[in-house]
């Protein structure tokens, strides 16, 4: 079994934990477990590492994926974190597309050529976990797919814009090829040219904003718990997107003040939701 404590350390360092403070304890436990699982998978898949150790890194990822798959398939004897997830309705089939996309990134740096490929990538790496999050939150089944699609695309496109320089350095291409290439981005970074001058950057930022708006419109038909969750996620990532635009998408932290502002708004919304739920 991999040496990983799901739902622990990484969550305490993440603003994501504030997004579900309004939920019941069992839902919070499932969210923490899901976050830990995905953080470990992302750590194994995203670190470029030594190219000569590529096979070892793929083997480590495959070992973790096999462990996760096995835990989901034998819930009676699984670790407590997986029991929390299965009790919330999360199954391996929900997360499998995300693991498959991460493994492809590990095998070969992503090089997406079209907007359709970008959306499909976002649906796998962010939309699939989004479905699990919405299941845990008790989202009505009819809303899960449209919400996961819009919110997943919004969040992942924000992440892509946040990591433009690092991805270009590692040879990854998530921006559609007709509009930008890693060489375009690397040249802009090297010469100090504003990244917002690249058509793909402005296009993807606009797409992300539309996805946030679509998600917020769709969730109006959902229960209060889901509305607060989606609103919290939108607040966090829209603030990040605005901060990135303000510094022309240069790599680096969004800043402590911005992080505190995000946390304060989300905590206030979550605590108010808890008070209102208690009547």
C-alpha positions as CSV (number, residue, x, y, z in Angstrom):
1,X,0.0,0.0,0.0
2,X,1.4,3.5,-0.9
3,X,2.6,5.5,2.0
4,X,0.0,8.3,1.8
5,X,-2.3,9.9,4.4
6,X,-5.3,11.0,2.3
7,X,-7.1,14.1,3.4
8,X,-4.4,15.4,5.7
9,X,-1.5,17.9,5.4
10,X,-2.2,19.2,1.9
11,X,-5.7,20.2,2.8
12,X,-4.6,22.2,5.8
13,X,-2.5,24.3,3.4
14,X,-5.3,24.8,0.9
15,X,-8.1,27.3,0.7
16,X,-10.3,24.5,-0.7
17,X,-11.1,23.4,2.9
18,X,-13.1,26.6,3.4
19,X,-15.4,25.9,0.5
20,X,-17.2,23.1,2.3
21,X,-17.3,24.4,5.9
22,X,-21.1,24.7,5.6
23,X,-21.4,20.9,5.0
24,X,-22.1,18.1,7.5
25,X,-19.2,16.3,9.1
26,X,-19.5,13.2,7.0
27,X,-19.4,15.3,3.8
28,X,-16.4,17.2,5.0
29,X,-14.6,13.9,5.7
30,X,-15.4,12.7,2.2
31,X,-14.2,16.1,0.7
32,X,-10.9,15.9,2.7
33,X,-10.3,12.3,1.5
34,X,-11.0,13.2,-2.1
35,X,-8.7,16.2,-1.9
36,X,-5.9,14.1,-0.5
37,X,-6.3,11.4,-3.1
38,X,-6.2,13.9,-6.0
39,X,-3.3,15.8,-4.5
40,X,-1.2,12.6,-4.3
41,X,-2.1,11.6,-7.9
42,X,-1.3,15.1,-9.1
43,X,2.0,15.1,-7.3
44,X,3.0,11.8,-8.9
45,X,1.9,12.9,-12.4
46,X,3.0,16.6,-12.5
47,X,6.6,16.6,-11.2
48,X,8.8,16.5,-14.4
49,X,11.6,14.9,-12.4
50,X,14.6,13.3,-14.0
51,X,13.8,12.2,-17.6
52,X,15.9,9.1,-17.1
53,X,13.6,8.0,-14.2
54,X,10.5,8.4,-16.3
55,X,9.7,4.7,-16.1
56,X,10.0,4.7,-12.3
57,X,7.7,7.7,-12.1
58,X,5.1,6.0,-14.3
59,X,5.4,2.8,-12.2
60,X,4.8,4.8,-9.0
61,X,1.7,6.5,-10.5
62,X,0.4,3.1,-11.7
63,X,1.0,1.6,-8.3
64,X,-1.0,4.4,-6.6
65,X,-3.8,4.2,-9.2
66,X,-4.0,0.4,-8.7
67,X,-4.3,1.0,-4.9
68,X,-7.1,3.5,-5.3
69,X,-9.0,1.3,-7.7
70,X,-8.6,-1.7,-5.4
71,X,-9.9,0.3,-2.4
72,X,-13.0,1.5,-4.3
73,X,-13.7,-2.1,-5.4
74,X,-13.6,-3.6,-2.0
75,X,-15.3,-1.0,0.3
76,X,-15.9,-3.5,3.1
77,X,-12.2,-3.8,3.7
78,X,-11.0,-0.4,2.4
79,X,-9.3,2.4,4.3
80,X,-11.6,4.8,6.3
81,X,-11.1,7.5,3.7
82,X,-12.5,5.4,0.9
83,X,-15.4,4.3,3.1
84,X,-16.2,8.0,3.5
85,X,-16.1,8.4,-0.3
86,X,-18.2,5.4,-1.2
87,X,-20.7,6.3,1.5
88,X,-21.1,9.6,-0.3
89,X,-21.7,7.8,-3.6
90,X,-18.3,8.3,-5.2
91,X,-17.1,5.3,-7.3
92,X,-13.9,4.5,-9.1
93,X,-15.6,5.0,-12.5
94,X,-16.2,8.7,-11.6
95,X,-12.5,9.4,-11.1
96,X,-11.0,7.1,-13.7
97,X,-11.0,9.7,-16.5
98,X,-8.9,12.1,-14.3
99,X,-6.3,9.4,-13.6
100,X,-6.2,8.5,-17.3
101,X,-5.5,12.1,-18.3
102,X,-2.9,12.5,-15.6
103,X,-1.1,9.4,-16.8
104,X,-1.0,10.6,-20.4
105,X,0.6,13.8,-19.1
106,X,3.2,11.7,-17.3
107,X,3.9,9.6,-20.4
108,X,4.2,12.6,-22.8
109,X,3.9,16.4,-22.2
110,X,0.5,17.5,-23.3
111,X,0.2,19.2,-26.7
112,X,-3.3,20.2,-27.3
113,X,-4.1,21.5,-30.8
114,X,-7.8,22.7,-30.7
115,X,-10.3,24.2,-28.3
116,X,-12.2,21.0,-28.4
117,X,-9.1,19.1,-27.2
118,X,-8.7,21.6,-24.4
119,X,-12.3,21.2,-23.3
120,X,-12.0,17.4,-23.4
121,X,-8.8,17.6,-21.3
122,X,-10.6,19.9,-18.8
123,X,-13.6,17.6,-18.6
124,X,-11.3,14.7,-17.7
125,X,-8.8,16.3,-15.2
126,X,-11.3,18.7,-13.5
127,X,-14.8,17.7,-14.6
128,X,-14.5,14.1,-13.3
129,X,-13.3,15.2,-9.8
130,X,-16.1,17.9,-10.0
131,X,-18.7,15.2,-10.4
132,X,-17.4,13.5,-7.3
133,X,-17.4,16.8,-5.3
134,X,-21.0,17.4,-6.4
135,X,-22.0,13.9,-5.5
136,X,-20.6,14.4,-2.0
137,X,-22.5,17.7,-1.7
138,X,-25.8,16.0,-2.5
139,X,-26.3,17.6,-5.9
140,X,-29.4,16.4,-7.8
141,X,-28.3,13.9,-10.5
142,X,-29.7,16.0,-13.3
143,X,-27.5,18.9,-12.4
144,X,-24.2,17.0,-11.8
145,X,-23.0,16.8,-15.5
146,X,-23.7,20.4,-16.6
147,X,-22.3,21.8,-13.4
148,X,-19.2,19.6,-13.4
149,X,-18.6,20.4,-17.0
150,X,-18.9,24.2,-16.7
151,X,-17.1,24.5,-13.3
152,X,-14.4,22.0,-14.2
153,X,-13.6,23.8,-17.4
154,X,-13.5,27.2,-15.6
155,X,-11.2,26.0,-12.8
156,X,-8.8,24.1,-15.1
157,X,-8.5,26.9,-17.6
158,X,-7.7,29.2,-14.7
159,X,-5.0,26.7,-13.5
160,X,-3.6,26.6,-17.1
161,X,-3.3,30.3,-17.2
162,X,-1.6,30.3,-13.8
163,X,1.0,27.8,-14.9
164,X,1.8,29.2,-18.4
165,X,5.5,29.8,-17.9
166,X,6.1,26.5,-16.0
167,X,4.2,24.5,-18.6
168,X,6.1,26.1,-21.5
169,X,9.4,25.4,-19.8
170,X,8.4,21.7,-19.4
171,X,7.2,21.5,-23.0
172,X,3.5,21.2,-22.2
173,X,1.0,22.9,-24.5
174,X,-2.5,23.4,-23.2
175,X,-3.4,26.6,-25.2
176,X,-4.7,25.7,-28.7
177,X,-1.8,25.5,-31.2
178,X,-3.2,27.9,-33.8
179,X,-3.1,30.7,-31.2
180,X,0.0,30.0,-29.1
181,X,2.8,27.5,-28.7
182,X,5.3,26.9,-25.9
183,X,7.8,28.8,-28.0
184,X,5.5,31.8,-28.1
185,X,5.0,31.8,-24.4
186,X,8.7,31.2,-23.6
187,X,9.6,34.1,-26.0
188,X,7.1,36.4,-24.2
189,X,8.5,35.5,-20.8
190,X,12.1,35.9,-21.9
191,X,11.6,39.3,-23.6
192,X,9.2,40.7,-21.1
193,X,6.4,40.9,-23.6
194,X,3.0,40.9,-22.0
195,X,1.5,37.4,-22.1
196,X,-2.0,39.0,-22.5
197,X,-0.8,40.0,-26.0
198,X,-1.0,36.3,-27.0
199,X,-4.5,35.7,-28.5
200,X,-4.9,32.3,-26.9
201,X,-4.4,33.8,-23.4
202,X,-7.2,36.3,-23.8
203,X,-9.4,33.7,-25.5
204,X,-9.0,31.1,-22.7
205,X,-9.5,33.7,-20.0
206,X,-12.7,34.8,-21.6
207,X,-13.8,31.1,-21.9
208,X,-13.1,30.6,-18.2
209,X,-15.3,33.6,-17.3
210,X,-18.2,32.3,-19.5
211,X,-17.9,28.9,-17.8
212,X,-18.1,30.5,-14.3
213,X,-21.2,32.4,-15.4
214,X,-22.8,29.3,-16.8
215,X,-22.1,27.3,-13.6
216,X,-23.5,30.0,-11.4
217,X,-26.6,30.2,-13.6
218,X,-27.1,26.4,-13.6
219,X,-26.7,26.0,-9.9
220,X,-29.6,28.3,-9.1
221,X,-31.9,25.3,-9.6
222,X,-29.9,23.3,-7.0
223,X,-30.2,23.0,-3.2
224,X,-28.6,25.6,-0.9
225,X,-25.6,23.4,0.0
226,X,-24.6,23.0,-3.6
227,X,-25.3,26.7,-4.4
228,X,-22.9,27.7,-1.6
229,X,-20.3,25.3,-2.7
230,X,-20.3,26.3,-6.3
231,X,-20.4,30.0,-5.3
232,X,-17.4,29.5,-3.0
233,X,-15.3,27.8,-5.7
234,X,-16.3,30.5,-8.2
235,X,-15.2,33.2,-5.8
236,X,-11.9,31.6,-5.2
237,X,-10.9,30.9,-8.7
238,X,-12.4,34.0,-10.3
239,X,-10.3,36.0,-7.8
240,X,-7.2,34.1,-8.9
241,X,-8.1,34.7,-12.5
242,X,-8.4,38.4,-11.9
243,X,-5.1,38.5,-10.0
244,X,-3.3,36.6,-12.8
245,X,-4.6,39.1,-15.4
246,X,-3.5,42.0,-13.3
247,X,0.1,40.8,-13.5
248,X,0.0,39.6,-17.1
249,X,-0.1,35.9,-16.1
250,X,3.5,35.9,-14.8
251,X,4.4,32.9,-12.8
252,X,4.4,33.3,-9.0
253,X,2.2,33.3,-5.9
254,X,-1.0,35.3,-6.1
255,X,0.0,36.9,-2.9
256,X,-0.9,36.6,0.8
257,X,-3.4,39.4,0.8
258,X,-5.3,37.9,-2.1
259,X,-5.3,34.5,-0.4
260,X,-6.6,36.0,2.9
261,X,-9.3,37.9,1.0
262,X,-10.5,34.7,-0.7
263,X,-10.5,32.8,2.6
264,X,-12.4,35.5,4.4
265,X,-15.2,35.7,1.8
266,X,-15.6,32.0,1.6
267,X,-15.6,31.4,5.4
268,X,-18.2,34.2,5.8
269,X,-20.4,32.6,3.2
270,X,-20.0,29.1,4.6
271,X,-20.7,30.1,8.2
272,X,-23.7,32.1,7.2
273,X,-25.0,29.1,5.3
274,X,-24.6,26.9,8.4
275,X,-26.5,29.4,10.5
276,X,-29.4,29.6,8.0
277,X,-29.5,25.8,7.7
278,X,-30.1,25.5,11.5
279,X,-32.9,27.9,11.3
